Amino acid sequence: MIRGIAAVVALVVGLTACGGGKSSDAKTLTYWMYQDRTPQAGQVIEKIRKDFEKANPGVTVKLIKIPKDDYNTKLGSALASGGAPDAGILDQPLVSKFALDGTIKPAQNVDESAFYKGALDTNRASGKLYGLPVDQTGVALFYNKKLVPTPPKTWEELKQTAERVHQANPDIAGMNVPKGDGYGAWMWPGVVAGNGGQLVDEQNKKILFDQPKAVEALQLWVDLMKYSPRKITDSDKPFENGRAAMEISGPWDVPTIHEQFPDLDFGVAPLPYNTEPAGNIGGENSVVFSTSKNADLAWKWLGYLTDAEHNGPLADALGGFPVNLKAQVVAGGPEQAAFLAQLKVAHARPAVPQWIQVNDEIIAPALESALTGKTTAQQALSDAAAKTRSLLGWNG
């Protein structure tokens, strides 16, 4: 009996030595991401995972998929309990907060020339790169071709077009002007950038959105309200129903309009600007957490997700556009050209840890105050700037 056991042990040892057992350098990489948007998206991501494992023998990538609405809460709990993954998706505005907290690692060996600048800049904090973008999105100008045969390219043309449409038919708004809410406040910095301005100077800790370039950007929206009454634009889907000639929106609305309003002949063009083409940006980044014991492998995985071959299918699966300049856009109609043009000139949101709060609780109501005529654009932004300086502890 003893001889039989010894023989079995010897056989197991021999198999292990010959590669029959698990390799001693085998590694498991844990990556957290949002739950698949569709079964097809899940298939794309699964193929990328398998291809990476095949290219890296002994490596297993464990994908943990979490509903987007629950993601940040679950991630926070995992970080607090010491159970963070090696790497994972992170919403753009959170990168600076996590970088300041020391929760994520600085990026390694990144060829910055391979990426759209705006997308890559969403990973910067205190002058350092802390992650890689995995997909990106932005907004552009939707226009009703029947009412607006040629889309405006400049602010002045935008105002003239809106005035012409509304004067021709007082029941039609020239434009569905964004409201002073979190969504409108997210879009507004792209308009400011189109006037050569920016919201803050992070390095010198100065608030700039009460300065002329930003005030002029808000005044543009205020001026458009003259030809875009809320009694019209507050109606159900004013652009889709032909009650507003133009609106600012993103690629997520294109398939919905085609499907639900097939008779609407519309186009999508880059945002009108005053001094230079510009736009805003949204999307997701990927980061490596400080507690990861496989940081080098994690960065290799992130590089794989964002290279020219894999980023196109991945970005499409995530619902956005590629971040790698050489990656192919997988799907989309003629409207995609406008969004890609916008993303080439997109500006990242300020790398301020409290920016979501500033956006939603300070800038948004300031925009609404000016848009509804309660205050001037200058006064609304001056008050908002003072509140932001107080929140951040900045003097400038």
CORLIN-V438462 format. One record per residue. N is the residue number from 1. NEAR is the number of other ideal C-beta (glycine too) atoms within 10 Angstrom. Layout:
N,NEAR
N,NEAR
This chain:
1,5
2,6
3,6
4,8
5,9
6,10
7,10
8,9
9,10
10,10
11,11
12,12
13,11
14,11
15,11
16,13
17,9
18,8
19,8
20,10
21,13
22,9
23,11
24,7
25,8
26,11
27,15
28,12
29,23
30,19
31,22
32,22
33,21
34,19
35,14
36,17
37,13
38,10
39,7
40,10
41,18
42,15
43,13
44,20
45,19
46,13
47,13
48,21
49,19
50,11
51,13
52,18
53,14
54,9
55,10
56,16
57,9
58,12
59,19
60,13
61,21
62,12
63,16
64,13
65,15
66,17
67,9
68,14
69,9
70,11
71,19
72,13
73,10
74,14
75,22
76,12
77,11
78,17
79,17
80,9
81,8
82,7
83,12
84,21
85,22
86,23
87,29
88,26
89,22
90,26
91,16
92,23
93,23
94,19
95,25
96,24
97,18
98,20
99,23
100,15
101,11
102,8
103,19
104,27
105,19
106,16
107,20
108,14
109,8
110,18
111,9
112,10
113,8
114,18
115,23
116,23
117,15
118,26
119,30
120,23
121,19
122,30
123,27
124,18
125,21
126,12
127,8
128,11
129,17
130,24
131,31
132,26
133,30
134,25
135,24
136,26
137,22
138,29
139,27
140,27
141,22
142,28
143,23
144,21
145,13
146,11
147,19
148,23
149,10
150,11
151,21
152,20
153,15
154,13
155,22
156,12
157,13
158,24
159,19
160,14
161,24
162,25
163,16
164,14
165,21
166,22
167,11
168,11
169,11
170,10
171,10
172,19
173,29
174,29
175,29
176,25
177,25
178,23
179,18
180,22
181,14
182,13
183,17
184,19
185,23
186,21
187,20
188,25
189,27
190,25
191,25
192,25
193,26
194,26
195,20
196,14
197,22
198,19
199,26
200,23
201,13
202,17
203,9
204,9
205,14
206,15
207,23
208,19
209,26
210,21
211,18
212,12
213,18
214,27
215,22
216,19
217,24
218,24
219,17
220,21
221,23
222,17
223,17
224,24
225,19
226,12
227,22
228,26
229,15
230,14
231,8
232,17
233,20
234,11
235,13
236,7
237,16
238,19
239,24
240,19
241,11
242,17
243,18
244,27
245,29
246,28
247,23
248,24
249,20
250,19
251,21
252,11
253,18
254,20
255,13
256,12
257,18
258,13
259,8
260,10
261,15
262,8
263,5
264,16
265,10
266,23
267,17
268,25
269,20
270,22
271,27
272,22
273,20
274,19
275,14
276,10
277,16
278,24
279,27
280,26
281,25
282,20
283,24
284,24
285,27
286,24
287,25
288,27
289,22
290,15
291,16
292,21
293,9
294,17
295,16
296,12
297,19
298,25
299,22
300,18
301,23
302,23
303,18
304,19
305,26
306,26
307,16
308,13
309,14
310,20
311,27
312,21
313,20
314,25
315,28
316,22
317,23
318,23
319,16
320,24
321,26
322,28
323,28
324,24
325,14
326,12
327,23
328,13
329,14
330,14
331,9
332,15
333,11
334,9
335,20
336,16
337,15
338,22
339,25
340,18
341,18
342,27
343,24
344,15
345,21
346,28
347,22
348,21
349,24
350,21
351,25
352,23
353,19
354,16
355,21
356,17
357,15
358,25
359,23
360,15
361,16
362,20
363,29
364,21
365,18
366,26
367,24
368,17
369,19
370,24
371,22
372,13
373,9
374,11
375,14
376,15
377,23
378,17
379,15
380,24
381,27
382,17
383,16
384,25
385,24
386,13
387,17
388,25
389,16
390,10
391,14
392,17
393,7
394,17
395,8
396,11
